[in-house]
Amino acid sequence: MKILRTPRSVNKLSTRLRSEGKIIGFVPTMGYLHEGHLSLMRTARKKCDSLFVSIFVNPAQFGPREDFSEYPRNFRRDKQLCEKQKVDFIFYPQVNEIYPHGYSTYVEVENITNILEGVHRPGHFKGVATVVLKLFNIIQPHFAIFGQKDAQQLAVIRKMVNDLNLNVKIISNPTIREKDGLAMSSRNVYLNTEQRQDASVLYKALKYAERKILKLDYNDDLDFIKKQMWKLIKSRATVTDIDYISFNEADSLKEIKTLRNFRKGRLLISLAVRFGKVRLIDNLIVPIKH
Ligand code: AMP
């Protein structure tokens, strides 16, 4: 496994690999790797000749009051984990390699970034889309793998790839969870013991909604379910805020208020909840077929 620090060295390498006919797979991450990231690597490993993983805490996707400087980092450990997954190349750039002095070009995916996470994290998806496009240009992968855990991010990347005619296939992987259902996240290390216990309520609320929706009679709207989820989550003492609970079509992210007109498709139930300073997101997709 080789560690590369500059866009130029990666670009030279990937150009050569492509000319040799190698299939390049790519897993973008912000590091502090957990089983969720490793599952993406395992999926990618099976489909490519050369596997690139990027480890880059992208300042452009953090708001001014967010946790960029406190975001957990441990490159030594990450390196060992990548090695175990038979990663070929880690791209581990410094911030000034990606955003050199005077940097001024950004990607703005309109509309689907104005809802859900976009409301609570203004500018977040501009930072995500920009860095992902840059990484695609640097690494030139045939495919890239993203987690369903960040459902809106996945929808934004798919939209960007489609709108900008990018020559890269986007693959999604299911969310990996702890035993009690909590979605794995690098941010889970911020949770204290009580918060960690309470955080399992997010998956419980999502599963409750899934059960209800699968049984729902068409005249019912989704408001009742949302209120019940709200109550259930709020019943945990360490929950300080619920940013949103939402029902949307999984690709377009069009909001769904009632199942009356939504008889077929993938219903995304998503939420964002704060436990003090720690903000967690999670989601489930319910396939609807009536
Ligand atoms: P991050 O390092 O948090 O930016 O995540 C890098 C990639 O890993 C993204 O595509 C995430 O959606 C994915 N990911 C993060 N957590 C999980 C998880 N629990 N299960 C599956 N994928 C995940």
Boltz pocket constraint, residues with backbone or C-beta under 6 A from the ligand:
constraints:
  - pocket:
      binder: B
      contacts: [[A, 28], [A, 29], [A, 30], [A, 31], [A, 35], [A, 36], [A, 37], [A, 39], [A, 40], [A, 145], [A, 146], [A, 147], [A, 148], [A, 149], [A, 150], [A, 173], [A, 174], [A, 175], [A, 176], [A, 177], [A, 183], [A, 184], [A, 185], [A, 186]]
      max_distance: 6.0
